[in-house]
């Protein structure tokens, strides 16, 4: 095999970024060997993909000469694009699944437990495999002994709900045998999206250094149990506007259109419904303009963590101990016997009802501190 085929810049079907004619040896002035070829399989959900990114600088630290490929769902591409640690970003589709079965890697990392990801981890050729794969009888299993605890966390409610005190990042670092302390999420938000948020703030008359607090009101389709009460958002918005003189901005996706309209119509104060039509990066541009984000355990929480915003978040059906706010926020945890439960729906929603607007307001004051 010609040595240039191992160059990290070699594309094979077209000229590389430097537009140089590839020689038949390694005399190209831009030649760089790939070193360790690493494949990360982490498809979804978007928030889980994002909170997996702390492994990237740790891998580059451990393997300075390496080429990292990451395969993910189409929906998650936005949070990984232009990541400085990813050499090749692939979309999970039929063509790339075939391609990866032909290629050979030094290390394959699969941190997904779903069938598609774990099947791919079983099929791809590699000298070392870490995380999870699918066995011949169609069942998930840990690929290495370090991943056993994370595997057991998925099959034992007692372990996951009550015994475990490790964050998600610590869990995956342990599963990969990475000894160092994990760092921040790694994300790149192009300036044009920050500008997008700035322009909308001017359009809405939010300027002159006024305190801006974003209320993310949704929770996605899968976990309706993460959704805080509409009336609680109304009460909180009025308290923040009146007592803190803050400009309150409602955030959400397509599923929150009617919910946010209702909240805005019921508040006594003037608040801004930012709309639910923004792309993911435009949504991040809006978050970047807020001093504080109030949200449940959903995608907006992870975007706010990635953008290093102050955060107040609440937990009912999910495990708060797995979330690291990196010292920039406060968690409110439902004190009810049935939580956490990881149910998608609930007839009583007792956990969310147990978290009162006054408690969230006090948490906002505490987190904002000197900004008030």
C-alpha positions as YAML, in Angstrom:
chain: A
units: angstrom
residues:
- id: 1
  name: UNK
  ca: [0.00, 0.00, 0.00]
- id: 2
  name: UNK
  ca: [1.37, 3.42, -0.94]
- id: 3
  name: UNK
  ca: [2.36, 5.43, 2.10]
- id: 4
  name: UNK
  ca: [0.33, 8.49, 1.09]
- id: 5
  name: UNK
  ca: [-2.83, 6.47, 1.68]
- id: 6
  name: UNK
  ca: [-2.06, 6.77, 5.38]
- id: 7
  name: UNK
  ca: [-1.80, 10.57, 5.22]
- id: 8
  name: UNK
  ca: [-4.49, 12.28, 7.29]
- id: 9
  name: UNK
  ca: [-5.13, 14.72, 4.43]
- id: 10
  name: UNK
  ca: [-5.42, 12.13, 1.64]
- id: 11
  name: UNK
  ca: [-8.97, 12.00, 0.23]
- id: 12
  name: UNK
  ca: [-8.41, 9.42, -2.54]
- id: 13
  name: UNK
  ca: [-11.24, 10.39, -4.90]
- id: 14
  name: UNK
  ca: [-10.26, 14.07, -5.21]
- id: 15
  name: UNK
  ca: [-7.39, 16.43, -4.35]
- id: 16
  name: UNK
  ca: [-6.75, 17.10, -0.69]
- id: 17
  name: UNK
  ca: [-7.23, 20.51, 0.93]
- id: 18
  name: UNK
  ca: [-3.75, 21.62, -0.17]
- id: 19
  name: UNK
  ca: [-4.40, 20.86, -3.89]
- id: 20
  name: UNK
  ca: [-0.98, 19.25, -4.29]
- id: 21
  name: UNK
  ca: [-0.21, 16.36, -6.61]
- id: 22
  name: UNK
  ca: [0.31, 13.33, -4.38]
- id: 23
  name: UNK
  ca: [3.77, 11.79, -4.94]
- id: 24
  name: UNK
  ca: [4.31, 8.05, -4.89]
- id: 25
  name: UNK
  ca: [6.27, 8.35, -1.64]
- id: 26
  name: UNK
  ca: [6.18, 10.51, 1.52]
- id: 27
  name: UNK
  ca: [8.01, 13.50, 0.04]
- id: 28
  name: UNK
  ca: [4.89, 15.71, 0.06]
- id: 29
  name: UNK
  ca: [5.64, 18.71, 2.34]
- id: 30
  name: UNK
  ca: [2.17, 18.40, 3.91]
- id: 31
  name: UNK
  ca: [2.33, 14.67, 4.61]
- id: 32
  name: UNK
  ca: [1.18, 13.63, 8.10]
- id: 33
  name: UNK
  ca: [0.56, 10.08, 9.20]
- id: 34
  name: UNK
  ca: [-2.80, 9.30, 10.77]
- id: 35
  name: UNK
  ca: [-1.22, 7.50, 13.71]
- id: 36
  name: UNK
  ca: [-3.82, 5.73, 15.86]
- id: 37
  name: UNK
  ca: [-7.06, 5.36, 13.90]
- id: 38
  name: UNK
  ca: [-9.94, 5.77, 16.38]
- id: 39
  name: UNK
  ca: [-13.66, 5.38, 15.64]
- id: 40
  name: UNK
  ca: [-16.29, 6.73, 18.04]
- id: 41
  name: UNK
  ca: [-19.83, 5.40, 17.64]
- id: 42
  name: UNK
  ca: [-22.29, 7.66, 19.41]
- id: 43
  name: UNK
  ca: [-25.48, 8.25, 17.45]
- id: 44
  name: UNK
  ca: [-28.11, 9.88, 19.68]
- id: 45
  name: UNK
  ca: [-29.74, 11.63, 21.45]
- id: 46
  name: UNK
  ca: [-28.29, 15.07, 20.74]
- id: 47
  name: UNK
  ca: [-27.75, 15.92, 24.40]
- id: 48
  name: UNK
  ca: [-26.05, 12.57, 25.03]
- id: 49
  name: UNK
  ca: [-23.80, 13.09, 22.02]
- id: 50
  name: UNK
  ca: [-22.84, 16.53, 23.30]
- id: 51
  name: UNK
  ca: [-22.04, 15.36, 26.83]
- id: 52
  name: UNK
  ca: [-19.81, 12.63, 25.38]
- id: 53
  name: UNK
  ca: [-17.47, 15.20, 23.80]
- id: 54
  name: UNK
  ca: [-15.22, 15.54, 26.91]
- id: 55
  name: UNK
  ca: [-13.59, 12.26, 25.85]
- id: 56
  name: UNK
  ca: [-12.13, 13.97, 22.77]
- id: 57
  name: UNK
  ca: [-9.35, 16.06, 24.37]
- id: 58
  name: UNK
  ca: [-8.60, 13.14, 26.69]
- id: 59
  name: UNK
  ca: [-8.13, 10.82, 23.71]
- id: 60
  name: UNK
  ca: [-5.92, 13.34, 21.93]
- id: 61
  name: UNK
  ca: [-3.89, 13.70, 25.13]
- id: 62
  name: UNK
  ca: [-3.43, 9.93, 25.35]
- id: 63
  name: UNK
  ca: [-2.82, 9.49, 21.61]
- id: 64
  name: UNK
  ca: [-1.26, 12.75, 20.32]
- id: 65
  name: UNK
  ca: [-0.69, 11.21, 16.89]
- id: 66
  name: UNK
  ca: [-4.19, 10.01, 16.07]
- id: 67
  name: UNK
  ca: [-7.02, 10.32, 13.58]
- id: 68
  name: UNK
  ca: [-10.51, 10.38, 15.15]
- id: 69
  name: UNK
  ca: [-13.64, 9.51, 13.20]
- id: 70
  name: UNK
  ca: [-17.07, 9.97, 14.81]
- id: 71
  name: UNK
  ca: [-20.26, 8.50, 13.37]
- id: 72
  name: UNK
  ca: [-23.56, 9.98, 14.57]
- id: 73
  name: UNK
  ca: [-27.18, 10.52, 13.58]
- id: 74
  name: UNK
  ca: [-28.08, 13.30, 11.16]
- id: 75
  name: UNK
  ca: [-29.85, 15.12, 13.99]
- id: 76
  name: UNK
  ca: [-26.64, 15.30, 16.05]
- id: 77
  name: UNK
  ca: [-24.29, 16.60, 13.36]
- id: 78
  name: UNK
  ca: [-24.83, 20.24, 14.36]
- id: 79
  name: UNK
  ca: [-23.24, 19.83, 17.79]
- id: 80
  name: UNK
  ca: [-20.17, 18.06, 16.37]
- id: 81
  name: UNK
  ca: [-19.47, 20.10, 13.24]
- id: 82
  name: UNK
  ca: [-16.13, 21.96, 13.23]
- id: 83
  name: UNK
  ca: [-15.08, 20.24, 16.44]
- id: 84
  name: UNK
  ca: [-11.28, 20.70, 16.52]
- id: 85
  name: UNK
  ca: [-10.69, 17.17, 17.84]
- id: 86
  name: UNK
  ca: [-12.70, 15.31, 15.18]
- id: 87
  name: UNK
  ca: [-10.80, 14.56, 11.97]
- id: 88
  name: UNK
  ca: [-13.75, 12.97, 10.16]
- id: 89
  name: UNK
  ca: [-17.45, 13.32, 10.97]
- id: 90
  name: UNK
  ca: [-19.74, 10.70, 9.45]
- id: 91
  name: UNK
  ca: [-23.52, 10.47, 9.23]
- id: 92
  name: UNK
  ca: [-25.07, 7.17, 10.25]
- id: 93
  name: UNK
  ca: [-26.46, 5.77, 6.99]
- id: 94
  name: UNK
  ca: [-26.25, 2.64, 4.86]
- id: 95
  name: UNK
  ca: [-23.28, 3.85, 2.80]
- id: 96
  name: UNK
  ca: [-21.15, 4.73, 5.82]
- id: 97
  name: UNK
  ca: [-22.09, 1.52, 7.62]
- id: 98
  name: UNK
  ca: [-20.70, -0.39, 4.63]
- id: 99
  name: UNK
  ca: [-17.61, 1.80, 4.47]
- id: 100
  name: UNK
  ca: [-16.75, 1.27, 8.12]
- id: 101
  name: UNK
  ca: [-16.94, -2.50, 7.73]
- id: 102
  name: UNK
  ca: [-14.21, -2.30, 5.09]
- id: 103
  name: UNK
  ca: [-11.93, 0.01, 7.04]
- id: 104
  name: UNK
  ca: [-9.61, -1.12, 9.83]
- id: 105
  name: UNK
  ca: [-9.17, 0.82, 13.09]
- id: 106
  name: UNK
  ca: [-6.80, 0.62, 16.01]
- id: 107
  name: UNK
  ca: [-9.55, 1.48, 18.52]
- id: 108
  name: UNK
  ca: [-13.36, 1.40, 18.28]
- id: 109
  name: UNK
  ca: [-15.38, 3.11, 21.01]
- id: 110
  name: UNK
  ca: [-19.13, 2.51, 21.21]
- id: 111
  name: UNK
  ca: [-20.92, 4.36, 24.01]
- id: 112
  name: UNK
  ca: [-24.41, 3.70, 22.66]
- id: 113
  name: UNK
  ca: [-26.55, 0.83, 23.88]
- id: 114
  name: UNK
  ca: [-29.04, 0.83, 21.00]
- id: 115
  name: UNK
  ca: [-29.13, -1.95, 18.41]
- id: 116
  name: UNK
  ca: [-27.81, 0.01, 15.41]
- id: 117
  name: UNK
  ca: [-24.75, 1.37, 17.21]
- id: 118
  name: UNK
  ca: [-23.88, -1.83, 19.04]
- id: 119
  name: UNK
  ca: [-24.32, -3.88, 15.86]
- id: 120
  name: UNK
  ca: [-21.91, -1.59, 14.03]
- id: 121
  name: UNK
  ca: [-19.43, -1.93, 16.89]
- id: 122
  name: UNK
  ca: [-19.56, -5.72, 16.48]
- id: 123
  name: UNK
  ca: [-18.99, -5.55, 12.72]
- id: 124
  name: UNK
  ca: [-16.20, -2.98, 12.46]
- id: 125
  name: UNK
  ca: [-12.66, -4.38, 12.45]
- id: 126
  name: UNK
  ca: [-10.34, -3.06, 15.17]
- id: 127
  name: UNK
  ca: [-7.42, -4.18, 17.33]
- id: 128
  name: UNK
  ca: [-9.17, -2.90, 20.47]
- id: 129
  name: UNK
  ca: [-12.86, -2.34, 21.18]
- id: 130
  name: UNK
  ca: [-14.26, -0.42, 24.16]
- id: 131
  name: UNK
  ca: [-17.81, 0.14, 25.36]
- id: 132
  name: UNK
  ca: [-20.67, -1.97, 24.05]
- id: 133
  name: UNK
  ca: [-21.50, -4.32, 21.19]
- id: 134
  name: UNK
  ca: [-24.21, -6.76, 20.13]
- id: 135
  name: UNK
  ca: [-23.61, -10.46, 20.71]
- id: 136
  name: UNK
  ca: [-24.43, -13.33, 18.37]
- id: 137
  name: UNK
  ca: [-27.68, -13.95, 20.21]
- id: 138
  name: UNK
  ca: [-28.77, -10.34, 19.70]
- id: 139
  name: UNK
  ca: [-28.05, -9.05, 23.20]
- id: 140
  name: UNK
  ca: [-25.94, -6.11, 24.36]
- id: 141
  name: UNK
  ca: [-22.72, -6.84, 26.22]
- id: 142
  name: UNK
  ca: [-19.72, -4.85, 27.52]
- id: 143
  name: UNK
  ca: [-16.62, -5.08, 25.34]
- id: 144
  name: UNK
  ca: [-14.13, -4.49, 28.16]
- id: 145
  name: UNK
  ca: [-14.15, -5.03, 31.91]
- id: 146
  name: UNK
  ca: [-14.04, -1.27, 32.59]
- id: 147
  name: UNK
  ca: [-17.41, -0.88, 30.81]
- id: 148
  name: UNK
  ca: [-19.12, -3.44, 33.04]
- id: 149
  name: UNK
  ca: [-20.32, -0.91, 35.64]
- id: 150
  name: UNK
  ca: [-21.90, 1.29, 32.96]
- id: 151
  name: UNK
  ca: [-23.54, -1.81, 31.50]
- id: 152
  name: UNK
  ca: [-24.96, -2.86, 34.88]
- id: 153
  name: UNK
  ca: [-26.26, 0.66, 35.41]
- id: 154
  name: UNK
  ca: [-28.69, 0.04, 32.56]
- id: 155
  name: UNK
  ca: [-30.11, -3.20, 33.94]
- id: 156
  name: UNK
  ca: [-30.37, -2.34, 37.65]
- id: 157
  name: UNK
  ca: [-32.76, 0.36, 38.83]
- id: 158
  name: UNK
  ca: [-31.35, 0.07, 42.34]
- id: 159
  name: UNK
  ca: [-27.85, 0.82, 41.08]
- id: 160
  name: UNK
  ca: [-28.88, 3.60, 38.70]
- id: 161
  name: UNK
  ca: [-31.57, 5.33, 40.78]
- id: 162
  name: UNK
  ca: [-30.16, 5.10, 44.30]
- id: 163
  name: UNK
  ca: [-26.57, 3.83, 44.57]
- id: 164
  name: UNK
  ca: [-24.70, 5.51, 41.74]
- id: 165
  name: UNK
  ca: [-23.30, 8.97, 42.44]
- id: 166
  name: UNK
  ca: [-21.09, 9.30, 39.37]
- id: 167
  name: UNK
  ca: [-21.75, 11.79, 36.60]
- id: 168
  name: UNK
  ca: [-22.26, 10.58, 33.05]
- id: 169
  name: UNK
  ca: [-18.83, 11.89, 32.12]
- id: 170
  name: UNK
  ca: [-17.15, 10.01, 34.95]
- id: 171
  name: UNK
  ca: [-19.04, 6.88, 33.94]
- id: 172
  name: UNK
  ca: [-17.82, 6.98, 30.35]
- id: 173
  name: UNK
  ca: [-14.26, 7.92, 31.36]
- id: 174
  name: UNK
  ca: [-14.22, 4.90, 33.66]
- id: 175
  name: UNK
  ca: [-15.66, 2.71, 30.89]
- id: 176
  name: UNK
  ca: [-12.86, 3.76, 28.55]
- id: 177
  name: UNK
  ca: [-10.11, 3.43, 31.15]
- id: 178
  name: UNK
  ca: [-9.31, 7.14, 31.04]
- id: 179
  name: UNK
  ca: [-7.74, 8.03, 34.37]
- id: 180
  name: UNK
  ca: [-7.68, 11.82, 34.21]
- id: 181
  name: UNK
  ca: [-10.44, 14.15, 35.39]
- id: 182
  name: UNK
  ca: [-12.87, 14.93, 32.60]
- id: 183
  name: UNK
  ca: [-13.19, 18.46, 31.26]
- id: 184
  name: UNK
  ca: [-15.89, 20.60, 29.68]
- id: 185
  name: UNK
  ca: [-18.15, 19.80, 26.74]
- id: 186
  name: UNK
  ca: [-16.44, 20.60, 23.44]
- id: 187
  name: UNK
  ca: [-18.54, 22.53, 20.93]
- id: 188
  name: UNK
  ca: [-17.97, 25.16, 18.26]
- id: 189
  name: UNK
  ca: [-20.61, 27.82, 17.66]
- id: 190
  name: UNK
  ca: [-19.74, 29.96, 14.62]
- id: 191
  name: UNK
  ca: [-19.89, 33.72, 15.19]
- id: 192
  name: UNK
  ca: [-22.77, 34.15, 12.76]
- id: 193
  name: UNK
  ca: [-25.10, 32.35, 15.16]
- id: 194
  name: UNK
  ca: [-24.04, 34.50, 18.09]
- id: 195
  name: UNK
  ca: [-24.72, 37.49, 15.84]
- id: 196
  name: UNK
  ca: [-28.11, 35.98, 15.00]
- id: 197
  name: UNK
  ca: [-28.98, 36.01, 18.69]
- id: 198
  name: UNK
  ca: [-27.66, 39.55, 19.17]
- id: 199
  name: UNK
  ca: [-29.75, 40.86, 16.28]
- id: 200
  name: UNK
  ca: [-32.92, 39.29, 17.62]
- id: 201
  name: UNK
  ca: [-32.28, 40.79, 21.05]
- id: 202
  name: UNK
  ca: [-32.01, 44.25, 19.48]
- id: 203
  name: UNK
  ca: [-35.17, 43.60, 17.47]
- id: 204
  name: UNK
  ca: [-37.02, 42.74, 20.67]
- id: 205
  name: UNK
  ca: [-35.66, 45.77, 22.49]
- id: 206
  name: UNK
  ca: [-33.51, 43.81, 24.90]
- id: 207
  name: UNK
  ca: [-30.32, 45.82, 25.37]
- id: 208
  name: UNK
  ca: [-28.40, 48.20, 27.66]
- id: 209
  name: UNK
  ca: [-27.03, 45.37, 29.79]
- id: 210
  name: UNK
  ca: [-30.41, 44.28, 31.13]
- id: 211
  name: UNK
  ca: [-30.49, 40.92, 32.89]
- id: 212
  name: UNK
  ca: [-31.86, 38.28, 30.48]
- id: 213
  name: UNK
  ca: [-33.25, 34.98, 31.74]
- id: 214
  name: UNK
  ca: [-34.28, 32.23, 29.34]
- id: 215
  name: UNK
  ca: [-37.03, 29.83, 30.37]
- id: 216
  name: UNK
  ca: [-36.89, 26.62, 28.35]
- id: 217
  name: UNK
  ca: [-40.38, 25.20, 28.74]
- id: 218
  name: UNK
  ca: [-40.26, 21.90, 26.87]
- id: 219
  name: UNK
  ca: [-39.05, 18.37, 27.42]
- id: 220
  name: UNK
  ca: [-39.32, 16.59, 24.07]
- id: 221
  name: UNK
  ca: [-41.62, 13.77, 23.03]
- id: 222
  name: UNK
  ca: [-39.98, 10.86, 24.83]
- id: 223
  name: UNK
  ca: [-40.11, 12.20, 28.39]
- id: 224
  name: UNK
  ca: [-43.22, 14.27, 29.04]
- id: 225
  name: UNK
  ca: [-42.44, 13.61, 32.72]
- id: 226
  name: UNK
  ca: [-39.56, 16.12, 32.51]
- id: 227
  name: UNK
  ca: [-41.97, 18.96, 31.73]
- id: 228
  name: UNK
  ca: [-42.55, 21.49, 34.51]
- id: 229
  name: UNK
  ca: [-46.06, 22.83, 35.10]
- id: 230
  name: UNK
  ca: [-47.25, 25.65, 32.81]
- id: 231
  name: UNK
  ca: [-48.64, 27.58, 35.75]
- id: 232
  name: UNK
  ca: [-45.30, 27.35, 37.52]
- id: 233
  name: UNK
  ca: [-43.56, 28.94, 34.52]
- id: 234
  name: UNK
  ca: [-46.15, 31.75, 34.56]
- id: 235
  name: UNK
  ca: [-45.57, 32.42, 38.27]
- id: 236
  name: UNK
  ca: [-41.79, 32.28, 37.89]
- id: 237
  name: UNK
  ca: [-41.76, 34.63, 34.88]
- id: 238
  name: UNK
  ca: [-43.75, 37.24, 36.80]
- id: 239
  name: UNK
  ca: [-41.47, 36.97, 39.85]
- id: 240
  name: UNK
  ca: [-38.31, 37.29, 37.75]
- id: 241
  name: UNK
  ca: [-39.71, 40.29, 35.87]
- id: 242
  name: UNK
  ca: [-41.06, 42.10, 38.94]
- id: 243
  name: UNK
  ca: [-38.50, 41.32, 41.64]
- id: 244
  name: UNK
  ca: [-35.31, 41.09, 39.55]
- id: 245
  name: UNK
  ca: [-36.28, 43.52, 36.79]
- id: 246
  name: UNK
  ca: [-35.16, 40.80, 34.39]
- id: 247
  name: UNK
  ca: [-36.22, 40.41, 30.80]
- id: 248
  name: UNK
  ca: [-37.72, 36.95, 30.54]
- id: 249
  name: UNK
  ca: [-37.47, 35.09, 27.25]
- id: 250
  name: UNK
  ca: [-39.38, 31.88, 26.50]
- id: 251
  name: UNK
  ca: [-37.41, 29.19, 24.69]
- id: 252
  name: UNK
  ca: [-38.59, 26.01, 23.04]
- id: 253
  name: UNK
  ca: [-38.91, 23.86, 19.95]
- id: 254
  name: UNK
  ca: [-41.81, 23.07, 17.60]
- id: 255
  name: UNK
  ca: [-43.65, 21.15, 20.35]
- id: 256
  name: UNK
  ca: [-43.73, 24.22, 22.61]
- id: 257
  name: UNK
  ca: [-45.49, 26.63, 20.23]
- id: 258
  name: UNK
  ca: [-48.87, 26.50, 21.97]
- id: 259
  name: UNK
  ca: [-47.35, 26.03, 25.42]
- id: 260
  name: UNK
  ca: [-45.27, 29.19, 25.12]
- id: 261
  name: UNK
  ca: [-48.19, 31.17, 23.70]
- id: 262
  name: UNK
  ca: [-50.23, 30.17, 26.74]
- id: 263
  name: UNK
  ca: [-47.48, 31.14, 29.18]
- id: 264
  name: UNK
  ca: [-46.95, 34.51, 27.48]
- id: 265
  name: UNK
  ca: [-50.69, 35.24, 27.49]
- id: 266
  name: UNK
  ca: [-51.08, 34.44, 31.19]
- id: 267
  name: UNK
  ca: [-48.16, 36.45, 32.55]
- id: 268
  name: UNK
  ca: [-48.81, 39.89, 34.01]
- id: 269
  name: UNK
  ca: [-45.37, 41.11, 32.96]
- id: 270
  name: UNK
  ca: [-44.01, 41.81, 29.52]
- id: 271
  name: UNK
  ca: [-41.99, 38.80, 28.40]
- id: 272
  name: UNK
  ca: [-40.68, 37.68, 25.02]
- id: 273
  name: UNK
  ca: [-41.75, 34.52, 23.24]
- id: 274
  name: UNK
  ca: [-38.62, 33.89, 21.17]
- id: 275
  name: UNK
  ca: [-40.46, 31.53, 18.79]
- id: 276
  name: UNK
  ca: [-40.00, 27.83, 18.19]
- id: 277
  name: UNK
  ca: [-38.80, 27.86, 14.59]
- id: 278
  name: UNK
  ca: [-35.04, 28.32, 15.06]
- id: 279
  name: UNK
  ca: [-32.47, 25.82, 13.83]
- id: 280
  name: UNK
  ca: [-30.40, 24.11, 16.49]
- id: 281
  name: UNK
  ca: [-27.48, 26.50, 16.04]
- id: 282
  name: UNK
  ca: [-29.79, 29.52, 15.93]
- id: 283
  name: UNK
  ca: [-31.30, 28.25, 19.18]
- id: 284
  name: UNK
  ca: [-27.80, 28.11, 20.61]
- id: 285
  name: UNK
  ca: [-27.30, 31.69, 19.45]
- id: 286
  name: UNK
  ca: [-30.33, 32.69, 21.55]
- id: 287
  name: UNK
  ca: [-29.08, 30.78, 24.58]
- id: 288
  name: UNK
  ca: [-25.74, 32.56, 24.27]
- id: 289
  name: UNK
  ca: [-27.52, 35.90, 24.89]
- id: 290
  name: UNK
  ca: [-28.98, 34.82, 28.23]
- id: 291
  name: UNK
  ca: [-27.35, 35.35, 31.61]
- id: 292
  name: UNK
  ca: [-29.28, 32.42, 33.09]
- id: 293
  name: UNK
  ca: [-31.16, 29.45, 31.66]
- id: 294
  name: UNK
  ca: [-33.97, 27.74, 33.59]
- id: 295
  name: UNK
  ca: [-34.74, 24.31, 32.15]
- id: 296
  name: UNK
  ca: [-35.60, 20.72, 32.86]
- id: 297
  name: UNK
  ca: [-33.35, 17.77, 32.06]
- id: 298
  name: UNK
  ca: [-33.48, 18.13, 28.30]
- id: 299
  name: UNK
  ca: [-31.41, 19.21, 25.29]
- id: 300
  name: UNK
  ca: [-31.43, 22.90, 26.27]
- id: 301
  name: UNK
  ca: [-29.74, 21.93, 29.54]
- id: 302
  name: UNK
  ca: [-26.80, 20.38, 27.69]
- id: 303
  name: UNK
  ca: [-26.58, 23.27, 25.24]
- id: 304
  name: UNK
  ca: [-26.47, 25.71, 28.16]
- id: 305
  name: UNK
  ca: [-23.75, 23.65, 29.85]
- id: 306
  name: UNK
  ca: [-21.76, 23.57, 26.61]
- id: 307
  name: UNK
  ca: [-22.08, 27.36, 26.24]
- id: 308
  name: UNK
  ca: [-21.01, 27.82, 29.88]
- id: 309
  name: UNK
  ca: [-24.19, 29.61, 30.96]
- id: 310
  name: UNK
  ca: [-25.54, 29.93, 34.50]
- id: 311
  name: UNK
  ca: [-28.24, 27.32, 35.00]
- id: 312
  name: UNK
  ca: [-31.14, 26.41, 37.27]
- id: 313
  name: UNK
  ca: [-32.53, 22.98, 36.44]
- id: 314
  name: UNK
  ca: [-35.06, 20.58, 37.96]
- id: 315
  name: UNK
  ca: [-35.26, 16.81, 38.07]
- id: 316
  name: UNK
  ca: [-38.13, 14.43, 38.68]
- id: 317
  name: UNK
  ca: [-38.17, 11.31, 36.54]
- id: 318
  name: UNK
  ca: [-34.43, 11.27, 35.73]
- id: 319
  name: UNK
  ca: [-31.20, 10.98, 37.73]
- id: 320
  name: UNK
  ca: [-29.78, 14.35, 38.75]
- id: 321
  name: UNK
  ca: [-26.48, 12.86, 39.92]
- id: 322
  name: UNK
  ca: [-25.46, 12.03, 36.34]
- id: 323
  name: UNK
  ca: [-25.53, 15.72, 35.34]
- id: 324
  name: UNK
  ca: [-22.52, 17.95, 36.00]
- id: 325
  name: UNK
  ca: [-23.24, 21.69, 35.91]
- id: 326
  name: UNK
  ca: [-19.51, 22.43, 36.26]
- id: 327
  name: UNK
  ca: [-20.11, 24.72, 39.22]
- id: 328
  name: UNK
  ca: [-22.30, 27.13, 37.24]
- id: 329
  name: UNK
  ca: [-25.75, 26.28, 38.50]
- id: 330
  name: UNK
  ca: [-28.15, 24.68, 40.92]
- id: 331
  name: UNK
  ca: [-30.33, 21.57, 40.73]
- id: 332
  name: UNK
  ca: [-33.80, 21.22, 42.24]
- id: 333
  name: UNK
  ca: [-34.70, 17.58, 42.80]
- id: 334
  name: UNK
  ca: [-38.23, 16.29, 43.39]
- id: 335
  name: UNK
  ca: [-38.53, 14.81, 46.86]
- id: 336
  name: UNK
  ca: [-41.09, 12.13, 46.11]
- id: 337
  name: UNK
  ca: [-40.79, 8.39, 46.70]
- id: 338
  name: UNK
  ca: [-41.52, 7.38, 43.10]
- id: 339
  name: UNK
  ca: [-38.71, 9.48, 41.60]
- id: 340
  name: UNK
  ca: [-36.66, 8.83, 39.62]
- id: 341
  name: UNK
  ca: [-38.66, 6.47, 37.43]
- id: 342
  name: UNK
  ca: [-37.64, 7.17, 33.79]
- id: 343
  name: UNK
  ca: [-41.26, 6.86, 32.70]
- id: 344
  name: UNK
  ca: [-42.23, 8.67, 29.54]
- id: 345
  name: UNK
  ca: [-45.69, 9.58, 30.83]
- id: 346
  name: UNK
  ca: [-47.40, 9.82, 34.19]
- id: 347
  name: UNK
  ca: [-51.00, 10.39, 35.25]
- id: 348
  name: UNK
  ca: [-50.13, 12.44, 38.34]
- id: 349
  name: UNK
  ca: [-46.86, 14.25, 37.46]
- id: 350
  name: UNK
  ca: [-46.38, 14.48, 41.21]
- id: 351
  name: UNK
  ca: [-42.62, 14.95, 40.89]
- id: 352
  name: UNK
  ca: [-42.85, 18.10, 38.77]
- id: 353
  name: UNK
  ca: [-45.71, 19.45, 40.87]
- id: 354
  name: UNK
  ca: [-43.54, 19.10, 43.98]
- id: 355
  name: UNK
  ca: [-41.07, 21.68, 42.60]
- id: 356
  name: UNK
  ca: [-42.58, 25.10, 43.32]
- id: 357
  name: UNK
  ca: [-42.00, 28.38, 41.51]
- id: 358
  name: UNK
  ca: [-40.82, 30.04, 44.70]
- id: 359
  name: UNK
  ca: [-38.09, 27.42, 45.11]
- id: 360
  name: UNK
  ca: [-36.92, 27.96, 41.54]
- id: 361
  name: UNK
  ca: [-37.00, 31.74, 42.02]
- id: 362
  name: UNK
  ca: [-34.78, 31.49, 45.11]
- id: 363
  name: UNK
  ca: [-32.41, 29.23, 43.19]
- id: 364
  name: UNK
  ca: [-32.21, 31.82, 40.40]
- id: 365
  name: UNK
  ca: [-31.28, 34.53, 42.93]
- id: 366
  name: UNK
  ca: [-28.63, 32.30, 44.46]
- id: 367
  name: UNK
  ca: [-27.06, 31.38, 41.11]
- id: 368
  name: UNK
  ca: [-27.11, 34.92, 39.73]
- id: 369
  name: UNK
  ca: [-25.45, 36.27, 42.88]
- id: 370
  name: UNK
  ca: [-23.40, 39.36, 42.07]
- id: 371
  name: UNK
  ca: [-25.20, 39.92, 38.75]
- id: 372
  name: UNK
  ca: [-28.28, 41.15, 40.61]
...
